[in-house]
Amino acid sequence: MNKLTHFDKSGRASMVDITSKENTERFAIAKGKVYMKPETISFIEEDKVKKGDVIAVAKIAGIMAAKRVDELIPMCHKLLLTNIKIDLNINRKESFLEITSTVKSTGKTGVEMEALAGVSVAALTVYDMCKAADRGMIISDIKLIEKRGGKSGHFVRKKEKAEE
């Protein structure tokens, strides 16, 4: 098992020193779901949510969150992101919105936290915008799907039974 990197020799929290690391292309994809009533999905599709266009606002919120991870998570470095893409897709059959965040950069540290934050805040935005119609929504399954770049290499999540 890899050792935890955000602790110094005394066991205190510490930001990782990336000064001597090489710049490499970085890429990460994260996904998550917001389960809701079928009627709530209809409200979103028909643009009947009083707070506005849920999909458009959630995309913007996810992009903004990815850009500000260093302000939200104490040990994250400020990164120059070269691309952020947030997609929201409706699954009517299982009554959820699936959110996918894809983040790219060229730098000294990975963009996994940025991708995960993009999904998380997009999901919270969906909840906020639709809560008047559906307080029972469930935000779930937020996870890293893939990451490339850096010393730790390429990671691809193995498909789970439910995802096949």
N, C-alpha and C positions, 0 to 999 in steps of 0.2 A: 504494500500500500504506500502511496506517495505521502510524504510528510506534509502537514499543513504549513502553508507559506506565510500566513499573516501573523506570525508570532516571532518575537525575538528569542534570544538564548535564555532569557529569564522567564519566558512564557507569557510575556505581555504583548498586547495587540500592537502590530507594527505594519506600516505600509511596505510592500515589497519594493526594493531598490531595483529599478529596471534600467539604470543608466548605461550599463555595459551591454545590454541586449541589442541584438540586431533588429532592424526594421524588416518585417516580413508582411506579406499580404495576409490579412485576417478576415475571417468569414464565419458567421454563426446564424443558425436558424433555430427559432424557438416557436412552440405552439401552445395553445391553450383553448379552453372551451367555456362558453357561458350557456348553461342549460336554462331554458325558460318555457313558459306556457306557449302552446301553438298560437294563441291569440296575440301574444307579445311579438312573436315572429311576424305575424300578419301586420301588426302596427308598424313594425320596422320596414317591411317590404312596401307597404302602402304609404309610407312617409306621414304617418298619423301620430307620431310621438310629438307632444307639445314642445319639447325642448329643441326639436330640429332634426336634421338628417343624422341619424345615429351612426351609420357607417362612416360618413365623411368626418364627423367630429371624433369618433373613436380612432380613425386613422391618424388624424392630426395629433391627438393626445398621445398615441403610441410613439409617433416620431419625436415629439417634444420630450417624452420620458427617456427615450434612448439617448438623446443628446445631453441629458442632464444627470446621468447616473452618478457621476462623481459628486453631485450635490446631495444625492439620496443615500448612497451606500458609502460609509466612512472610509474604507480601504481601497476604493476604486480610483484609478488614475483618470485625469481629464484626457479624453481622446479626440483626435480629429477624425470624425467619421466621414467616409467618402460616399456612402449610400445607406439609406434606411428605407425599407419597404414594409408596409403593414397591410396585410390582406385580411378581409373578413368574408367568410363564406357561410351561407345558411344551409343547415342540414334540417330540412322539414321533417323527414322521417323520424329522426331521433330528437328533434326539437332543441337544437343548439346552434349557436354561432361559433364557428371555429376561427380562431385568430392565429395568423402566421406572421412572424416578424423575421425579416432577413436584414442583417447588418453587415457592412463591409468597412474595412479600414486598411491602411498600411501603417504599421507602427510596431511598438515594442511589447505590446500586451494585447490579449485577446478581447473579443467583443461579445462574449457569451452573456455577461451581465446586461449589456445594452439590449441584446435581443430579448432576454427574459423580462426586462423592465418594460420594453415596448409592448409585449403581450399583456403583461400584468396591468398596466395603466390603460391600455385599450379596453380590456375586460372591465375594469372598474368604471370606465367612462360609459360603457354599455349599461352597466348596472345603474349608475347614477341617472342616466337619461331615461331609463325604462322603469325605475323603481315604483313610480306612481301606479303603474299598471300591473306590476309583478314583483312583489317584495320577496318572493320565494326563489328567485333566480339563484343558480349555483355556479360559482366560478371554480373551474377544476382543471386538472390535467396539464398544468403549466409545466413545461419541460423543455430541455435542450434537445433538439433533434440531430443537429450536426454542427461541428466546428472544424475549421481548418486554420493552420498557421501556427508558427511558434514551435518551441522546443517539445511541447507535449504532443504535437502532431495532429493527425486527423482522427476525429471521433464521429461515429455514426451510431445513433441509438438503434438497437435491434428492435424490430417490430414485435409488439406484444400481441397476444392472441386476439384481443378485442380490436386491434388496429388492422388486422389482415383482411 
